[in-house]
Amino acid sequence: MTSPATPALARFAGRTALVTGAAHGIGRAVATRLHAEGANVALADLDPAAAKDAAATLGDRAVAVECDVTDAEALERAVTAVVEQFGALDVLVCNVGVATGEGFDALDDAAWTFQLEPTLHGTVRTIQAALPQLLTSAWGGAVVMTGSVNGLAAFGNVGYSLAKAALPNLAQNLAVEYSATRVGEGQRPVRFNVVAPGTVRTRVWDDQDPDALVPLYPMGRVGEPEDIAAAVAFLASDDASWVTGITLPVDGGILAGPALAFQERNRGPVD
Ligand SMILES: NC(=O)c1ccc[n+]([C@@H]2O[C@H](COP(=O)([O-])OP(=O)(O)OC[C@H]3O[C@@H](n4cnc5c(N)ncnc54)[C@H](O)[C@@H]3O)[C@@H](O)[C@H]2O)c1
């Protein structure tokens, strides 16, 4: 199976989405997908030139917002700018993650902070900044966070993985706290879900060949950003209107088990 082409859906017509880490890779593909389905899209990133470029490629209904998710005030400004521009905020995609790749023995305070701060606290901060607007969304708000298979099993990169592992629990807690039975008078519920990608061909793999990992993937290929964007769009849309607090692996089957893929490549049984 190849990656999904952009379908003729308009699930986000009239809605506004804010996507963080949207200048490159998965975030850019998510912004592109939501925009193709009719959303007004704000592409938030700490790389303003690339974010502007990505927004310009989309054209009407797309704006770039300079924003570092480690900066609460910058996030407040970004949300204000989006609401001034488009009048509302209905969908939030928290997509920033930073990995440095050292082993556990080298995970010192600096490496911990460097990864946990944007990946976990940045996600918390982004949701805190956007929540007041999401709670007033005419459709009910939707938040999708980009987790990782690294947060669901041992794939190394332990600092980054710990940050990603917290996101499913964050989604569960917030799913309950901001559900239809709990929100206040005049507020709409907000759904919170996580996508957990496996290896996705983005610039983070520029110094390694992601296809070297294909034998780990039962589906015989690594992911493309569009694979993740399709899942994010589903979770953010009304097609998932009864889905909240879940983590959806989008991983070519790697969590289902790589053993058969190894066997097929004549590497022999693994047990
Ligand atoms: N590529 C993969 O194999 C893979 C696998 C699983 C999960 N993920 C996750 O997917 C997400 C996107 O990764 P990607 O591969 O597209 O990476 P990428 O480097 O292509 O894109 C990440 C974007 O985030 C921006 N960014 C980084 N720090 C930021 C900050 N503090 N504030 C605002 N923007 C910031 C970058 O400028 C960049 O535009 C991350 O959360 C990553 O952990 C990626």
The ligand as a MOL file (V3000), in Angstrom:
LIG
                    3D

  0  0  0     0  0            999 V3000
M  V30 BEGIN CTAB
M  V30 COUNTS 44 48 0 0 0
M  V30 BEGIN ATOM
M  V30 1 N 10.2660 11.5060 11.5640 0
M  V30 2 C 10.0560 10.4370 12.3300 0
M  V30 3 O 10.5530 9.3290 12.0770 0
M  V30 4 C 9.1670 10.5720 13.5580 0
M  V30 5 C 8.7330 9.4020 14.1790 0
M  V30 6 C 7.9030 9.4850 15.2920 0
M  V30 7 C 7.5240 10.7370 15.7680 0
M  V30 8 N 7.9740 11.8580 15.1470 0 CHG=1
M  V30 9 C 7.5320 13.1330 15.6990 0
M  V30 10 O 6.8990 13.8970 14.6820 0
M  V30 11 C 7.0300 15.2840 14.9620 0
M  V30 12 C 7.5560 15.9960 13.7490 0
M  V30 13 O 8.8150 15.4440 13.4130 0
M  V30 14 P 9.4420 15.5720 11.9470 0
M  V30 15 O 10.1360 14.3030 11.6740 0
M  V30 16 O 8.4390 16.1010 10.9960 0 CHG=-1
M  V30 17 O 10.5750 16.6870 12.2280 0
M  V30 18 P 11.0350 17.9650 11.3740 0
M  V30 19 O 12.3540 18.3580 11.9140 0
M  V30 20 O 10.9270 17.6840 9.9130 0
M  V30 21 O 9.9500 19.0560 11.7450 0
M  V30 22 C 9.8450 19.5410 13.0530 0
M  V30 23 C 9.4390 21.0050 12.9970 0
M  V30 24 O 9.3370 21.4790 14.3530 0
M  V30 25 C 9.9370 22.7780 14.4270 0
M  V30 26 N 10.3360 23.0150 15.8110 0
M  V30 27 C 11.3520 22.4210 16.4960 0
M  V30 28 N 11.4010 22.9170 17.7460 0
M  V30 29 C 10.4030 23.8350 17.8540 0
M  V30 30 C 9.9560 24.6890 18.8940 0
M  V30 31 N 10.5720 24.7080 20.0790 0
M  V30 32 N 8.9070 25.4940 18.6480 0
M  V30 33 C 8.2850 25.5040 17.4560 0
M  V30 34 N 8.6750 24.7220 16.4100 0
M  V30 35 C 9.7210 23.8960 16.6180 0
M  V30 36 C 11.0970 22.7090 13.4550 0
M  V30 37 O 11.5460 23.9970 13.0470 0
M  V30 38 C 10.4680 21.8960 12.3140 0
M  V30 39 O 9.8040 22.7340 11.3870 0
M  V30 40 C 7.9330 15.3670 16.1940 0
M  V30 41 O 7.1420 15.4840 17.3540 0
M  V30 42 C 8.6440 14.0390 16.1840 0
M  V30 43 O 9.0880 13.6710 17.4630 0
M  V30 44 C 8.7730 11.8180 14.0620 0
M  V30 END ATOM
M  V30 BEGIN BOND
M  V30 1 1 1 2
M  V30 2 2 2 3
M  V30 3 1 2 4
M  V30 4 1 4 5
M  V30 5 2 4 44
M  V30 6 2 5 6
M  V30 7 1 6 7
M  V30 8 2 7 8
M  V30 9 1 8 9
M  V30 10 1 8 44
M  V30 11 1 9 10
M  V30 12 1 9 42
M  V30 13 1 10 11
M  V30 14 1 11 12
M  V30 15 1 11 40
M  V30 16 1 12 13
M  V30 17 1 13 14
M  V30 18 2 14 15
M  V30 19 1 14 16
M  V30 20 1 14 17
M  V30 21 1 17 18
M  V30 22 2 18 19
M  V30 23 1 18 20
M  V30 24 1 18 21
M  V30 25 1 21 22
M  V30 26 1 22 23
M  V30 27 1 23 24
M  V30 28 1 23 38
M  V30 29 1 24 25
M  V30 30 1 25 26
M  V30 31 1 25 36
M  V30 32 1 26 27
M  V30 33 1 26 35
M  V30 34 2 27 28
M  V30 35 1 28 29
M  V30 36 1 29 30
M  V30 37 2 29 35
M  V30 38 1 30 31
M  V30 39 2 30 32
M  V30 40 1 32 33
M  V30 41 2 33 34
M  V30 42 1 34 35
M  V30 43 1 36 37
M  V30 44 1 36 38
M  V30 45 1 38 39
M  V30 46 1 40 41
M  V30 47 1 40 42
M  V30 48 1 42 43
M  V30 END BOND
M  V30 END CTAB
M  END
